[in-house]
Amino acid sequence: MGRYNKYRVLNNASEYYAPLRRGIKNLRHYETPRLHNPTIAQRMSLTTNTHIWKYGDRFYKLADTYYGDVRFWWVIAWYNSAPTEASLITGDVIQIPVNLEKALKVLGVT
């Protein structure tokens, strides 16, 4: 089962994108998932580990450590309202949701 199975498929035949299509009649896009910010109650329902940001930390490395999959780096970023590593400085305290499945549900992905 692919990760985009539940999203609507959009075919883009707009002339605006013709130069990008390079002769292809239309492009296939997937609907953008809609995420929401968790409420305080939802955040409290998640078990998290506290991590002190240090030199060399990267979201993808933390995702690999905690979830075994670097593709979920964005869960840690989203949960901490830090879109990139540049948003954090050494010594910042971030929270990492321990249960990935539950975190995805709270974020509205599953």
C-alpha positions in Angstrom: 0.0 0.0 0.0 1.5 3.3 -1.1 1.5 6.3 1.2 -0.6 8.4 -1.3 -3.5 5.9 -1.7 -5.9 7.9 0.3 -5.2 11.2 -1.5 -7.1 12.5 -4.5 -5.2 12.4 -7.8 -5.2 15.7 -9.7 -4.3 15.9 -13.4 -2.7 19.2 -14.4 -3.2 20.2 -18.0 -3.0 23.9 -17.5 -1.2 25.9 -20.2 0.6 27.8 -17.5 2.7 24.7 -16.8 3.3 23.8 -20.4 7.0 24.8 -20.4 7.6 22.6 -17.4 5.8 19.6 -18.9 8.2 19.5 -21.9 5.8 17.9 -24.3 3.8 15.8 -21.7 0.1 16.5 -22.0 -0.6 16.6 -18.3 1.1 16.1 -15.0 -0.3 13.9 -12.2 -0.3 15.5 -8.8 -1.5 14.2 -5.4 -3.7 16.3 -3.1 -1.7 18.0 -0.4 -2.3 16.5 3.1 -3.8 19.0 5.6 -2.0 19.0 8.9 -3.2 20.8 12.0 -1.5 22.0 15.1 -2.3 19.7 18.0 -4.3 21.0 20.9 -2.9 21.1 24.4 -5.0 18.0 25.3 -3.7 16.1 22.3 -0.1 17.0 23.1 -0.6 15.8 26.6 -1.9 12.5 25.4 1.5 11.8 23.7 4.5 10.4 25.5 7.6 12.4 24.5 11.3 12.3 25.2 13.1 15.6 25.9 16.1 16.3 23.8 18.6 19.1 24.2 19.6 20.4 20.8 23.4 20.1 20.3 25.9 20.9 17.6 25.5 18.5 14.7 21.9 17.4 15.5 19.6 17.0 12.5 15.9 16.1 12.4 16.6 13.2 10.1 19.1 11.7 12.5 16.7 12.0 15.4 14.0 10.4 13.3 16.3 7.5 12.5 17.1 7.1 16.1 13.6 7.3 17.5 11.5 5.9 14.6 14.0 3.9 12.6 13.1 5.9 9.5 14.6 9.2 8.4 11.5 10.0 6.3 9.6 11.1 9.5 12.0 13.9 10.3 9.1 16.3 9.7 7.1 14.9 12.6 9.7 16.1 15.0 10.0 19.5 13.2 6.2 20.0 13.1 5.7 19.0 16.7 8.3 21.5 17.8 7.2 24.3 15.4 10.7 24.4 14.0 10.5 24.0 10.2 14.2 23.6 9.8 17.3 22.9 11.9 18.2 26.6 11.4 15.2 27.4 13.6 17.0 25.9 16.6 20.2 26.8 18.4 22.4 24.8 20.6 20.8 24.3 24.0 17.2 24.5 22.8 14.9 21.9 24.4 12.7 20.0 22.0 10.2 17.2 22.6 10.2 14.1 20.5 6.9 12.1 20.3 7.8 8.5 21.2 4.9 6.7 19.5 5.1 7.6 15.8 1.7 6.2 14.9 -0.1 8.1 17.7 1.8 11.3 16.7 0.7 11.0 13.1 -2.9 10.6 14.3 -2.6 13.7 16.5 -1.2 15.7 13.5 -4.1 14.6 11.4 -2.2 12.5 8.9 -3.8 9.1 9.6 
